[in-house]
Amino acid sequence: MSASPDSLPAVCLVSGGMDSAVVLAEARALGFCAHALSFDYGQRHRQELLAAERVASALGAVDHRTVRVDLGVLGGSALTADIDVPKGRERKDIGNGVPSTYVPARNTIFLSIALGWAEVLGATDVFLGVNAVDYSGYPDCRPEFLSAFENLAQLATAAGAEEHKALRIHAPLMKLSKQGIVERGLELDVDFGLTHTCYDPVQRGPKTLACGQCDACHLRLEGFREAGIQDPVPYR
């Protein structure tokens, strides 16, 4: 679907994973002129940034910017520091407590930058891919957090304080399982083969292989299995 010249602009956080790809497709399906925003935050591998480029291009973002915010200098996460990525956890343990792959305050930082870009664009809509599976374990994926951030945006920006524009944070996957996300993505013609989810991938020649054992891989594979669909990305 092509955005018309009269389409409203929206900022869409695009990580390169399956959830953010579906959210970008949702924004486009709603008729928004989507501006994709990704972050080079000091993550241990570059595959998700390469995937974000592929996804933004394939799903019709009118612009795609990658902002460098080096959260690695702060440490505290298995995604940015020399901390082992959890592997082989049972399903009942995923989402029970905050995992070591939580990056402290990451969504607060990312949404703050998205808010700044939205104000520059004259946009009042920001999309991100948090969902029900994640928010039990990640504090910055909860509905309460998104509601509080909307309130902050009203006070923190000229658009809100002076022009009385209300910023809306859209999390269309919030109540979906991974199966539901896969099914919705297929309805929106998302090519999941372009996405990257694994926390600890392995490079084998020109191919990047997902580990198949980290929490992200476990949940992704479960979603595809329950949807009765073969995951198109290669695994180790």
Residue frames as a rotation matrix with the C-alpha (Angstrom) as fourth column:
MET 1
0.580 0.815 0.000 0.00
0.815 -0.580 0.000 0.00
0.000 0.000 -1.000 0.00
SER 2
-0.449 -0.742 0.499 1.41
0.736 -0.623 -0.264 3.40
0.506 0.249 0.826 -0.97
ALA 3
-0.225 0.315 -0.922 0.99
0.732 -0.570 -0.373 6.42
-0.644 -0.759 -0.102 1.26
SER 4
0.442 0.433 0.786 -0.89
0.827 -0.536 -0.170 9.27
0.348 0.725 -0.595 -0.36
PRO 5
-0.446 -0.646 0.620 0.43
0.373 -0.763 -0.528 12.84
0.814 -0.004 0.581 -0.18
ASP 6
0.047 0.576 0.816 -2.26
-0.596 -0.639 0.486 13.52
0.802 -0.509 0.314 2.43
SER 7
0.417 0.089 -0.904 -1.32
0.443 0.849 0.288 10.61
0.793 -0.521 0.315 4.70
LEU 8
0.878 -0.109 0.466 -0.60
-0.445 -0.543 0.712 11.45
0.175 -0.833 -0.525 8.30
PRO 9
-0.045 -0.957 -0.288 3.01
-0.476 0.274 -0.835 10.89
0.878 0.100 -0.468 9.36
ALA 10
0.940 0.215 0.266 3.84
-0.334 0.416 0.846 8.39
0.071 -0.884 0.463 12.06
VAL 11
-0.132 -0.990 0.055 7.10
-0.946 0.109 -0.305 7.27
0.296 -0.092 -0.951 13.65
CYS 12
0.893 0.394 -0.217 7.52
-0.342 0.908 0.241 3.48
0.292 -0.141 0.946 13.81
LEU 13
0.119 -0.861 0.495 10.20
-0.888 0.132 0.441 1.86
-0.445 -0.492 -0.748 15.94
VAL 14
0.868 0.099 -0.487 11.77
-0.388 0.749 -0.537 -0.89
0.312 0.655 0.688 13.83
SER 15
0.402 -0.720 0.566 14.21
-0.670 0.190 0.717 -3.25
-0.624 -0.668 -0.406 15.51
GLY 16
-0.426 -0.492 -0.759 14.46
-0.871 0.450 0.197 -5.81
0.245 0.745 -0.621 12.72
GLY 17
-0.910 0.116 0.399 12.47
-0.108 0.861 -0.497 -8.38
-0.401 -0.495 -0.771 14.69
MET 18
-0.722 0.664 0.194 9.19
0.601 0.464 0.651 -9.99
0.342 0.587 -0.734 13.72
ASP 19
-0.011 0.777 -0.630 7.08
0.911 -0.252 -0.327 -7.88
-0.413 -0.577 -0.705 16.09
SER 20
-0.209 -0.107 -0.972 8.26
0.004 -0.994 0.109 -4.50
-0.978 0.019 0.208 14.83
ALA 21
-0.994 -0.108 0.007 7.89
0.000 0.065 0.998 -5.69
-0.108 0.992 -0.064 11.22
VAL 22
-0.389 0.920 0.043 4.22
0.888 0.362 0.283 -6.49
0.245 0.149 -0.958 11.82
VAL 23
0.112 0.410 -0.905 3.72
0.665 -0.708 -0.239 -3.15
-0.738 -0.575 -0.352 13.57
LEU 24
-0.686 -0.393 -0.613 5.22
-0.184 -0.720 0.669 -1.26
-0.704 0.571 0.422 10.63
ALA 25
-0.903 0.403 0.147 2.88
0.313 0.383 0.869 -3.17
0.294 0.831 -0.472 8.32
GLU 26
-0.087 0.894 -0.439 -0.04
0.984 0.008 -0.178 -2.27
-0.156 -0.447 -0.881 10.61
ALA 27
-0.175 -0.032 -0.984 0.83
0.221 -0.975 -0.007 1.42
-0.959 -0.219 0.178 10.44
ARG 28
-0.933 -0.202 -0.298 1.00
-0.243 -0.257 0.935 1.26
-0.265 0.945 0.190 6.65
ALA 29
-0.678 0.732 0.061 -2.31
0.667 0.579 0.469 -0.65
0.308 0.359 -0.881 6.49
LEU 30
0.071 0.687 -0.723 -3.92
0.846 -0.426 -0.321 2.14
-0.529 -0.589 -0.611 8.52
GLY 31
0.664 0.219 0.715 -2.76
0.689 -0.551 -0.471 4.60
0.291 0.806 -0.516 5.89
PHE 32
0.786 -0.431 -0.444 0.03
0.026 -0.693 0.720 6.30
-0.618 -0.577 -0.533 7.82
CYS 33
0.701 -0.713 -0.020 3.10
-0.215 -0.185 -0.959 7.68
0.680 0.676 -0.283 6.10
ALA 34
0.958 -0.213 -0.190 5.58
0.276 0.516 0.811 5.62
-0.075 -0.830 0.553 8.13
HIS 35
0.410 -0.884 0.225 8.96
-0.648 -0.456 -0.610 6.97
0.642 0.104 -0.760 9.21
ALA 36
0.784 -0.122 -0.609 11.03
0.333 0.910 0.247 4.03
0.524 -0.396 0.754 10.50
LEU 37
0.409 -0.632 0.658 13.36
-0.800 -0.595 -0.074 4.56
0.438 -0.496 -0.749 13.46
SER 38
0.733 -0.282 -0.619 16.03
0.372 0.928 0.018 2.09
0.570 -0.243 0.785 14.57
PHE 39
0.796 -0.440 0.415 18.75
-0.605 -0.577 0.548 2.25
-0.002 -0.688 -0.726 17.20
ASP 40
0.255 -0.838 -0.482 22.38
0.205 0.534 -0.820 1.26
0.945 0.110 0.308 17.25
TYR 41
0.747 0.220 0.628 22.53
-0.498 -0.440 0.747 0.98
0.440 -0.871 -0.219 21.03
GLY 42
-0.198 -0.911 0.361 25.70
-0.976 0.149 -0.159 -1.04
0.091 -0.384 -0.919 21.46
GLN 43
0.758 0.543 0.362 24.08
-0.563 0.824 -0.057 -4.41
-0.330 -0.161 0.930 20.89
ARG 44
0.116 -0.806 0.581 26.39
-0.263 0.539 0.800 -7.40
-0.958 -0.246 -0.150 20.59
HIS 45
-0.501 -0.271 0.822 25.69
0.650 0.509 0.564 -8.08
-0.571 0.817 -0.079 16.93
ARG 46
-0.775 0.083 -0.626 24.69
-0.353 -0.879 0.321 -6.11
-0.523 0.470 0.711 13.84
GLN 47
-0.897 0.365 0.249 22.18
0.436 0.642 0.631 -8.52
0.070 0.675 -0.734 12.36
GLU 48
-0.042 0.954 -0.297 19.13
0.875 -0.108 -0.471 -6.79
-0.482 -0.280 -0.830 13.79
LEU 49
-0.063 -0.033 -0.997 20.21
-0.162 -0.986 0.043 -3.47
-0.985 0.164 0.057 12.24
LEU 50
-0.937 -0.257 -0.237 20.66
-0.283 0.159 0.946 -5.11
-0.205 0.953 -0.222 8.85
ALA 51
-0.617 0.780 0.105 17.24
0.787 0.611 0.086 -6.72
0.002 0.136 -0.991 9.26
ALA 52
0.012 0.624 -0.781 15.72
0.486 -0.686 -0.541 -3.36
-0.874 -0.374 -0.312 10.18
GLU 53
-0.555 -0.279 -0.783 17.00
-0.491 -0.650 0.580 -1.91
-0.671 0.707 0.224 6.91
ARG 54
-0.982 0.189 0.004 15.47
0.126 0.639 0.758 -4.79
0.140 0.745 -0.652 4.96
VAL 55
-0.364 0.900 -0.240 12.14
0.899 0.272 -0.344 -4.54
-0.244 -0.341 -0.908 6.76
ALA 56
-0.115 0.307 -0.945 11.83
0.132 -0.938 -0.320 -0.76
-0.985 -0.161 0.068 6.44
SER 57
-0.757 -0.240 -0.608 12.52
-0.535 -0.306 0.787 -0.94
-0.375 0.921 0.103 2.71
ALA 58
-0.933 0.358 -0.032 10.24
0.281 0.782 0.556 -3.91
0.224 0.510 -0.831 2.01
LEU 59
-0.248 0.897 -0.366 7.29
0.954 0.160 -0.253 -2.53
-0.168 -0.411 -0.896 3.98
GLY 60
0.109 0.386 0.916 7.28
0.785 -0.599 0.159 0.90
0.610 0.701 -0.368 2.42
ALA 61
0.342 -0.083 -0.936 8.68
0.718 -0.619 0.317 3.24
-0.606 -0.781 -0.152 5.05
VAL 62
0.906 0.031 0.421 9.18
0.330 -0.675 -0.660 6.66
0.264 0.737 -0.623 3.46
ASP 63
0.272 -0.844 0.461 12.27
-0.672 -0.510 -0.537 7.24
0.689 -0.164 -0.706 5.58
HIS 64
0.843 -0.084 -0.532 14.47
0.390 0.776 0.496 5.10
0.371 -0.625 0.687 7.78
ARG 65
0.285 -0.757 0.588 16.92
-0.588 -0.623 -0.517 6.53
0.757 -0.199 -0.622 10.28
THR 66
0.510 -0.247 -0.824 19.23
0.633 0.756 0.165 4.75
0.582 -0.606 0.543 12.67
VAL 67
0.616 -0.232 0.753 20.23
-0.523 -0.835 0.171 6.69
0.589 -0.499 -0.636 15.77
ARG 68
-0.084 -0.724 -0.685 23.31
0.359 0.619 -0.699 5.73
0.930 -0.304 0.208 17.76
VAL 69
0.461 0.181 0.869 22.77
-0.756 -0.433 0.491 5.70
0.465 -0.883 -0.062 21.51
ASP 70
-0.214 -0.679 -0.702 25.52
-0.230 0.734 -0.639 3.61
0.949 0.024 -0.313 23.08
LEU 71
0.650 0.520 0.555 23.84
-0.681 0.074 0.728 1.92
0.337 -0.851 0.402 26.03
GLY 72
0.638 -0.483 -0.599 26.72
0.370 0.875 -0.311 -0.54
0.675 -0.023 0.738 26.07
VAL 73
-0.359 -0.816 0.453 28.81
-0.067 -0.462 -0.884 1.93
0.931 -0.348 0.111 28.05
LEU 74
-0.001 0.443 0.897 26.36
-0.949 -0.284 0.139 1.47
0.316 -0.851 0.420 30.91
GLY 75
-0.894 -0.322 -0.311 26.36
-0.256 0.938 -0.235 -2.34
0.367 -0.131 -0.921 30.82
GLY 76
-0.626 0.619 0.474 23.78
-0.588 0.025 -0.809 -4.22
-0.512 -0.785 0.349 32.84
SER 77
0.531 0.844 -0.075 22.33
-0.670 0.364 -0.647 -6.35
-0.519 0.394 0.759 30.04
ALA 78
0.036 -0.471 0.881 23.23
0.256 0.857 0.447 -9.58
-0.966 0.209 0.151 28.27
LEU 79
0.707 0.286 0.647 22.53
0.683 -0.035 -0.730 -7.76
-0.186 0.958 -0.220 25.00
THR 80
0.856 -0.370 0.361 25.17
-0.160 -0.853 -0.496 -5.06
0.492 0.367 -0.790 25.55
ALA 81
0.266 -0.762 0.590 27.70
-0.963 -0.182 0.199 -6.50
-0.044 -0.621 -0.782 28.02
ASP 82
-0.474 -0.553 -0.685 29.75
-0.543 0.796 -0.267 -9.64
0.693 0.245 -0.678 28.58
ILE 83
-0.418 0.486 0.768 26.89
-0.709 0.354 -0.610 -11.49
-0.568 -0.799 0.197 30.25
ASP 84
-0.970 0.022 0.241 25.67
0.140 0.864 0.485 -14.89
-0.197 0.504 -0.841 29.09
VAL 85
-0.429 0.872 -0.238 22.43
-0.840 -0.287 0.461 -14.91
0.333 0.397 0.855 27.14
PRO 86
-0.254 0.382 0.888 20.00
-0.604 0.655 -0.455 -17.32
-0.756 -0.652 0.064 28.85
LYS 87
-0.502 0.050 -0.864 19.55
-0.761 0.450 0.468 -20.52
0.412 0.892 -0.188 26.84
GLY 88
-0.652 0.199 -0.732 17.24
0.095 0.979 0.182 -23.50
0.752 0.049 -0.657 27.06
ARG 89
-0.884 0.380 0.274 14.77
-0.387 -0.263 -0.884 -22.00
-0.264 -0.887 0.380 29.51
GLU 90
-0.650 0.734 0.197 11.38
0.750 0.661 0.012 -23.67
-0.121 0.155 -0.980 29.81
ARG 91
-0.369 0.582 0.724 8.33
0.432 -0.582 0.688 -21.80
0.823 0.567 -0.037 28.57
LYS 92
0.605 0.688 -0.402 6.95
0.653 -0.139 0.745 -21.37
0.456 -0.713 -0.533 32.09
ASP 93
0.124 -0.653 -0.747 10.12
0.852 -0.315 0.417 -19.54
-0.508 -0.688 0.518 33.13
ILE 94
-0.736 -0.353 0.577 10.09
0.636 -0.652 0.413 -17.04
0.231 0.671 0.704 30.25
GLY 95
-0.142 0.683 0.716 8.32
0.002 -0.723 0.691 -13.88
0.990 0.100 0.102 31.39
ASN 96
0.788 0.333 -0.518 8.67
0.477 0.201 0.855 -14.85
0.389 -0.921 -0.001 35.05
GLY 97
0.451 -0.642 -0.620 10.80
0.461 -0.427 0.778 -12.02
-0.764 -0.637 0.103 36.42
VAL 98
0.821 -0.222 -0.526 13.03
-0.496 -0.734 -0.464 -9.58
-0.283 0.642 -0.712 34.57
PRO 99
0.820 -0.511 0.257 15.55
0.560 0.810 -0.176 -11.47
-0.118 0.288 0.950 32.40
SER 100
0.056 -0.909 -0.414 19.22
0.451 -0.346 0.822 -10.57
-0.891 -0.233 0.391 31.92
THR 101
-0.487 -0.184 0.854 18.39
0.873 -0.132 0.469 -9.56
0.027 0.974 0.225 28.32
TYR 102
0.723 0.681 -0.119 16.47
0.690 -0.720 0.072 -6.54
-0.036 -0.134 -0.990 29.67
VAL 103
-0.393 -0.788 0.474 18.31
0.751 -0.572 -0.330 -3.36
0.531 0.226 0.816 28.68
PRO 104
-0.333 0.301 -0.894 17.75
0.823 -0.369 -0.431 -0.82
-0.460 -0.879 -0.125 31.49
ALA 105
0.017 0.510 -0.860 15.26
0.102 -0.856 -0.506 1.90
-0.995 -0.079 -0.066 30.49
ARG 106
-0.794 -0.456 0.402 15.69
0.409 0.087 0.908 1.09
-0.449 0.886 0.118 26.80
ASN 107
-0.188 0.789 0.586 12.11
0.951 -0.004 0.310 1.76
0.247 0.615 -0.749 25.72
THR 108
0.586 0.324 -0.743 12.02
0.578 -0.810 0.102 5.00
-0.568 -0.489 -0.662 27.70
ILE 109
-0.294 -0.803 -0.518 15.10
0.017 -0.546 0.838 6.20
-0.956 0.238 0.174 25.83
PHE 110
-0.819 -0.027 0.574 13.90
0.545 0.275 0.792 4.98
-0.180 0.961 -0.210 22.43
LEU 111
0.148 0.969 0.197 10.43
0.985 -0.161 0.054 6.47
0.084 0.186 -0.979 22.84
SER 112
0.364 -0.086 -0.927 11.90
0.368 -0.902 0.228 9.78
-0.856 -0.424 -0.297 23.95
ILE 113
-0.705 -0.665 -0.247 13.89
-0.024 -0.325 0.945 10.01
-0.709 0.672 0.213 20.72
ALA 114
-0.607 0.587 0.535 10.85
0.785 0.341 0.517 8.87
0.121 0.734 -0.669 18.71
LEU 115
0.389 0.761 -0.518 8.88
0.830 -0.534 -0.162 11.63
-0.400 -0.367 -0.840 20.42
GLY 116
-0.100 -0.527 -0.844 11.46
0.021 -0.849 0.528 14.20
-0.995 0.035 0.096 19.34
TRP 117
-0.947 -0.261 0.186 11.36
0.167 0.092 0.982 13.04
-0.273 0.961 -0.044 15.73
ALA 118
-0.214 0.951 0.221 7.55
0.977 0.202 0.074 12.96
0.026 0.232 -0.972 15.78
GLU 119
0.378 0.349 -0.858 7.50
0.491 -0.861 -0.133 16.58
-0.785 -0.371 -0.496 16.89
VAL 120
-0.564 -0.655 -0.504 9.87
-0.163 -0.510 0.845 17.56
-0.810 0.558 0.181 14.07
LEU 121
-0.934 0.202 0.295 7.64
0.355 0.430 0.830 15.74
0.041 0.880 -0.473 11.57
GLY 122
-0.607 0.782 0.145 4.44
-0.784 -0.618 0.052 17.19
0.130 -0.082 0.988 12.96
ALA 123
-0.333 0.434 -0.837 3.32
-0.058 0.877 0.478 13.65
0.941 0.208 -0.267 13.82
THR 124
-0.106 0.359 0.927 1.13
-0.976 -0.214 -0.029 12.70
0.188 -0.908 0.374 16.75
ASP 125
0.888 0.453 0.077 1.41
-0.458 0.884 0.096 8.93
-0.024 -0.120 0.992 16.35
VAL 126
-0.275 -0.961 -0.014 4.21
-0.954 0.275 -0.119 6.57
0.118 -0.019 -0.993 17.38
PHE 127
0.789 0.514 -0.336 4.07
-0.511 0.853 0.106 2.79
0.341 0.088 0.936 16.81
LEU 128
-0.378 -0.910 0.173 6.07
-0.910 0.331 -0.248 0.11
0.168 -0.252 -0.953 18.61
GLY 129
0.004 0.330 -0.944 5.96
-0.494 0.821 0.285 -3.65
0.870 0.465 0.166 18.87
VAL 130
-0.822 -0.211 0.529 5.53
-0.569 0.344 -0.747 -4.51
-0.024 -0.915 -0.403 22.54
ASN 131
-0.098 0.802 -0.590 3.18
-0.493 0.475 0.729 -7.41
0.864 0.362 0.348 23.21
ALA 132
0.676 0.582 0.452 1.53
-0.657 0.198 0.728 -9.53
0.334 -0.789 0.516 25.86
VAL 133
0.753 -0.447 -0.483 4.27
0.456 0.883 -0.107 -12.17
0.474 -0.139 0.869 25.91
ASP 134
-0.187 -0.953 0.239 6.95
0.495 -0.302 -0.815 -9.59
0.848 -0.034 0.528 26.70
TYR 135
-0.022 0.074 0.997 5.36
-0.376 -0.925 0.060 -7.24
0.927 -0.373 0.048 29.18
SER 136
0.942 0.314 -0.117 5.21
-0.025 0.416 0.909 -9.72
0.334 -0.853 0.400 32.05
GLY 137
0.502 -0.824 -0.264 9.01
0.858 0.438 0.268 -9.84
-0.105 -0.361 0.927 32.05
TYR 138
-0.560 -0.699 0.446 10.03
0.758 -0.649 -0.066 -6.42
0.335 0.301 0.893 30.72
PRO 139
-0.242 0.515 -0.822 8.81
0.734 -0.458 -0.502 -3.48
-0.635 -0.725 -0.267 32.82
ASP 140
-0.515 0.006 -0.857 8.98
-0.309 -0.934 0.179 -1.03
-0.799 0.356 0.484 29.91
CYS 141
-0.940 0.306 -0.152 6.61
-0.043 0.336 0.941 -3.12
0.339 0.891 -0.302 27.79
ARG 142
-0.616 0.730 -0.296 3.62
0.715 0.360 -0.600 -2.79
-0.332 -0.581 -0.743 30.11
PRO 143
0.063 0.737 0.673 0.40
0.808 -0.434 0.399 -0.94
0.586 0.518 -0.623 29.18
GLU 144
0.756 0.224 -0.615 0.86
0.607 -0.591 0.532 1.21
-0.245 -0.775 -0.583 32.29
PHE 145
-0.235 -0.927 -0.292 4.25
0.562 -0.375 0.737 2.35
-0.793 0.009 0.610 31.03
LEU 146
-0.641 0.006 0.768 2.88
0.740 -0.263 0.619 3.36
0.206 0.965 0.164 27.63
SER 147
0.468 0.874 0.132 0.02
0.753 -0.473 0.458 5.26
0.463 -0.115 -0.879 29.22
ALA 148
0.560 -0.341 -0.755 2.43
0.534 -0.548 0.644 7.10
-0.634 -0.763 -0.125 31.52
PHE 149
-0.557 -0.815 0.158 4.66
0.631 -0.291 0.719 7.98
-0.540 0.500 0.677 28.57
GLU 150
-0.163 0.590 0.791 1.72
0.822 -0.363 0.439 9.47
0.546 0.721 -0.426 26.70
ASN 151
0.815 0.466 -0.344 1.06
0.578 -0.620 0.530 11.69
0.034 -0.631 -0.775 29.72
LEU 152
0.090 -0.883 -0.461 4.74
0.536 -0.347 0.770 12.69
-0.840 -0.317 0.441 29.83
ALA 153
-0.549 -0.322 0.771 4.69
0.835 -0.163 0.526 13.56
-0.043 0.933 0.358 26.12
GLN 154
0.434 0.807 0.400 1.84
0.774 -0.561 0.294 15.99
0.461 0.182 -0.868 26.69
LEU 155
0.912 -0.098 -0.399 3.97
0.232 -0.677 0.698 17.91
-0.338 -0.729 -0.595 29.19
ALA 156
0.163 -0.986 0.021 7.40
0.439 0.092 0.894 17.49
-0.884 -0.136 0.448 27.62
THR 157
-0.499 -0.342 0.797 6.81
0.855 -0.043 0.517 18.89
-0.142 0.939 0.314 24.13
ALA 158
-0.874 0.203 -0.442 5.83
-0.240 -0.970 0.027 22.20
-0.423 0.130 0.897 22.59
ALA 159
-0.714 0.627 -0.311 3.28
-0.201 0.241 0.949 20.30
0.670 0.741 -0.046 20.52
GLY 160
-0.233 0.635 -0.736 1.61
0.774 0.579 0.255 19.07
0.589 -0.511 -0.627 23.69
ALA 161
-0.377 0.004 -0.926 2.06
0.833 -0.435 -0.341 21.98
-0.405 -0.900 0.160 26.07
GLU 162
-0.734 0.005 -0.679 1.53
-0.124 -0.984 0.127 24.87
-0.668 0.178 0.723 23.62
GLU 163
-0.720 0.430 -0.544 -0.47
-0.639 -0.105 0.762 23.38
0.271 0.897 0.350 20.75
HIS 164
-0.183 0.666 0.723 -2.42
-0.782 0.348 -0.518 20.91
-0.596 -0.660 0.457 22.90
LYS 165
0.185 0.146 -0.972 -1.75
-0.791 0.609 -0.059 18.02
0.584 0.779 0.228 20.54
ALA 166
0.513 0.064 0.856 -2.08
-0.690 0.624 0.367 14.59
-0.510 -0.779 0.364 22.09
LEU 167
-0.410 -0.702 -0.583 0.64
-0.881 0.470 0.053 12.09
0.236 0.535 -0.811 21.20
ARG 168
0.716 0.655 0.241 -0.68
-0.684 0.726 0.061 8.57
-0.135 -0.209 0.969 20.79
ILE 169
-0.534 -0.832 0.148 1.50
-0.804 0.554 0.215 5.53
-0.261 -0.004 -0.965 21.46
HIS 170
0.527 0.731 -0.433 0.20
-0.836 0.537 -0.111 2.63
0.151 0.421 0.894 19.38
ALA 171
-0.658 -0.649 0.383 1.01
-0.693 0.720 0.029 -0.91
-0.295 -0.246 -0.923 20.49
PRO 172
0.113 0.863 -0.492 -1.29
-0.976 0.190 0.108 -2.97
0.187 0.467 0.864 18.23
LEU 173
-0.091 -0.212 -0.973 0.32
-0.204 0.960 -0.190 -6.28
0.975 0.181 -0.130 19.24
MET 174
-0.474 -0.242 0.846 -0.11
-0.811 -0.254 -0.527 -5.72
0.343 -0.936 -0.076 22.97
LYS 175
0.095 0.636 0.766 -2.77
-0.843 0.461 -0.278 -8.38
-0.529 -0.619 0.580 23.45
LEU 176
0.708 0.151 -0.690 -1.49
-0.610 0.623 -0.490 -10.86
0.356 0.768 0.533 20.87
SER 177
0.620 -0.554 0.556 0.44
0.004 0.711 0.703 -14.06
-0.785 -0.434 0.443 21.45
LYS 178
-0.464 -0.831 -0.307 3.37
-0.439 -0.086 0.895 -14.90
-0.770 0.549 -0.325 19.20
GLN 179
-0.561 0.366 0.743 1.02
0.693 0.698 0.180 -17.14
-0.453 0.616 -0.645 17.24
GLY 180
0.518 0.842 -0.147 -1.33
0.658 -0.503 -0.561 -14.21
-0.546 0.194 -0.815 16.78
ILE 181
0.254 -0.529 -0.809 1.55
-0.393 -0.821 0.414 -12.00
-0.884 0.213 -0.417 15.63
VAL 182
-0.784 -0.526 0.330 2.61
0.029 0.501 0.865 -14.57
-0.620 0.687 -0.377 13.03
GLU 183
-0.233 0.790 0.568 -0.95
0.908 0.385 -0.163 -14.89
-0.348 0.478 -0.807 11.76
ARG 184
0.672 0.470 -0.573 -1.47
0.295 -0.879 -0.374 -11.13
-0.680 0.082 -0.729 11.61
GLY 185
-0.175 -0.835 -0.521 1.84
-0.405 -0.422 0.812 -10.70
-0.898 0.353 -0.264 9.81
LEU 186
-0.763 -0.056 0.644 0.80
0.458 0.655 0.600 -13.21
-0.456 0.753 -0.474 7.17
GLU 187
0.307 0.943 0.126 -2.48
0.852 -0.213 -0.479 -11.32
-0.425 0.254 -0.869 6.68
LEU 188
0.746 -0.080 -0.661 -0.42
-0.128 -0.991 -0.025 -8.17
-0.653 0.104 -0.750 6.07
ASP 189
0.920 -0.378 0.103 2.00
0.241 0.340 -0.909 -9.94
0.309 0.861 0.404 3.68
VAL 190
0.578 -0.772 0.264 5.00
-0.780 -0.429 0.456 -9.52
-0.239 -0.469 -0.850 5.98
ASP 191
0.569 -0.515 -0.642 8.03
-0.134 0.712 -0.690 -11.49
0.812 0.478 0.336 4.78
PHE 192
0.941 -0.156 0.300 9.30
-0.294 0.059 0.954 -12.94
-0.166 -0.986 0.009 8.04
GLY 193
0.630 -0.753 0.190 12.38
0.776 0.606 -0.172 -14.19
0.015 0.256 0.967 6.24
LEU 194
0.241 -0.517 0.821 13.64
0.253 -0.783 -0.568 -10.59
0.937 0.345 -0.057 6.30
THR 195
0.714 0.181 0.676 13.48
-0.512 -0.524 0.681 -10.36
0.478 -0.832 -0.281 10.08
HIS 196
-0.283 -0.803 -0.525 15.96
0.111 0.516 -0.849 -11.29
0.953 -0.298 -0.057 12.79
THR 197
0.685 0.663 0.301 15.00
-0.290 -0.130 0.948 -12.23
0.668 -0.737 0.103 16.35
CYS 198
0.590 -0.421 -0.689 17.83
0.628 0.775 0.064 -14.25
0.507 -0.471 0.722 17.91
TYR 199
0.963 -0.249 0.099 19.78
-0.248 -0.690 0.680 -12.78
-0.101 -0.680 -0.727 20.85
ASP 200
0.173 -0.942 0.288 22.90
-0.511 0.164 0.844 -14.84
-0.842 -0.293 -0.453 20.15
PRO 201
0.940 0.281 -0.192 23.26
-0.295 0.393 -0.871 -15.65
-0.169 0.876 0.452 16.42
VAL 202
0.133 -0.893 0.429 26.13
0.172 0.447 0.878 -17.56
-0.976 -0.043 0.213 14.83
GLN 203
0.447 -0.076 -0.891 27.84
-0.809 -0.460 -0.367 -16.62
-0.382 0.885 -0.268 11.58
ARG 204
0.131 -0.373 0.919 28.51
0.255 0.908 0.333 -19.56
-0.958 0.191 0.214 9.26
GLY 205
-0.572 -0.376 0.729 30.15
0.803 -0.077 0.591 -18.22
-0.166 0.923 0.346 6.12
PRO 206
-0.873 0.257 0.414 27.73
-0.020 -0.867 0.498 -15.82
0.487 0.427 0.762 4.45
LYS 207
0.044 0.975 -0.216 24.80
0.224 0.201 0.954 -17.11
0.974 -0.090 -0.210 6.53
THR 208
-0.690 -0.094 0.717 23.61
-0.644 -0.373 -0.668 -15.89
0.330 -0.923 0.197 9.89
LEU 209
-0.329 0.536 -0.778 22.05
0.254 0.843 0.474 -18.70
0.910 -0.042 -0.414 11.90
ALA 210
0.243 0.494 0.835 19.69
-0.772 -0.422 0.474 -18.19
0.587 -0.760 0.279 14.82
CYS 211
-0.703 -0.646 0.299 20.73
-0.684 0.498 -0.533 -20.15
0.195 -0.579 -0.792 17.90
GLY 212
-0.131 0.762 -0.634 17.31
-0.219 0.601 0.768 -21.70
0.967 0.239 0.088 18.47
GLN 213
-0.198 -0.057 -0.979 17.88
0.766 0.614 -0.191 -21.80
0.611 -0.788 -0.078 22.24
CYS 214
-0.985 -0.168 -0.026 17.53
0.149 -0.779 -0.610 -18.25
0.082 -0.605 0.792 23.59
ASP 215
-0.448 0.869 -0.209 14.20
0.329 -0.057 -0.943 -16.90
-0.831 -0.491 -0.261 24.87
ALA 216
-0.166 0.375 -0.912 13.59
-0.695 -0.700 -0.161 -14.90
-0.699 0.607 0.377 21.69
CYS 217
-0.724 -0.145 -0.674 14.13
-0.622 0.559 0.548 -17.94
0.297 0.817 -0.495 19.47
HIS 218
-0.923 0.384 -0.015 12.02
0.342 0.802 -0.490 -20.13
-0.176 -0.458 -0.871 21.73
LEU 219
-0.237 0.886 -0.399 9.04
0.076 -0.393 -0.916 -17.76
-0.969 -0.247 0.026 21.60
ARG 220
-0.245 0.093 -0.965 9.41
-0.890 -0.416 0.186 -17.16
-0.384 0.905 0.185 17.87
LEU 221
-0.885 -0.141 -0.443 9.55
-0.339 0.848 0.407 -20.88
0.319 0.510 -0.799 17.06
GLU 222
-0.748 0.663 -0.020 6.59
0.432 0.464 -0.773 -21.53
-0.503 -0.587 -0.634 19.33
GLY 223
-0.153 0.709 -0.689 4.57
-0.381 -0.685 -0.621 -18.86
-0.912 0.168 0.375 17.52
PHE 224
-0.381 -0.042 -0.924 5.29
-0.923 0.077 0.377 -20.32
0.055 0.996 -0.068 14.09
ARG 225
-0.983 -0.005 -0.183 4.66
0.002 0.999 -0.040 -23.87
0.183 -0.040 -0.982 15.30
GLU 226
-0.553 0.825 -0.114 1.30
0.352 0.108 -0.930 -22.95
-0.755 -0.554 -0.350 16.82
ALA 227
0.010 0.526 -0.850 0.36
-0.656 -0.638 -0.403 -21.09
-0.755 0.562 0.339 13.65
GLY 228
0.534 0.163 0.830 1.22
0.295 0.884 -0.363 -24.20
-0.793 0.438 0.424 11.63
ILE 229
0.966 -0.250 -0.072 3.81
-0.189 -0.483 -0.855 -22.29
0.179 0.839 -0.514 9.59
GLN 230
0.454 -0.886 -0.099 7.49
0.888 0.458 -0.027 -23.06
0.069 -0.075 0.995 8.95
ASP 231
0.669 -0.330 -0.666 9.75
0.042 -0.878 0.477 -20.27
-0.742 -0.347 -0.573 10.20
PRO 232
0.958 -0.211 0.196 11.67
0.213 0.063 -0.975 -19.07
0.193 0.975 0.106 7.12
VAL 233
0.508 -0.834 0.218 14.87
-0.831 -0.540 -0.130 -18.02
0.227 -0.115 -0.967 8.92
PRO 234
0.294 -0.473 -0.831 17.76
-0.037 0.863 -0.504 -20.53
0.955 0.179 0.236 9.24
TYR 235
0.810 -0.012 0.587 18.67
-0.587 -0.045 0.808 -22.03
0.017 -0.999 -0.043 12.61
ARG 236
-0.273 -0.962 0.014 21.85
-0.942 0.264 -0.207 -23.62
0.195 -0.070 -0.978 13.88
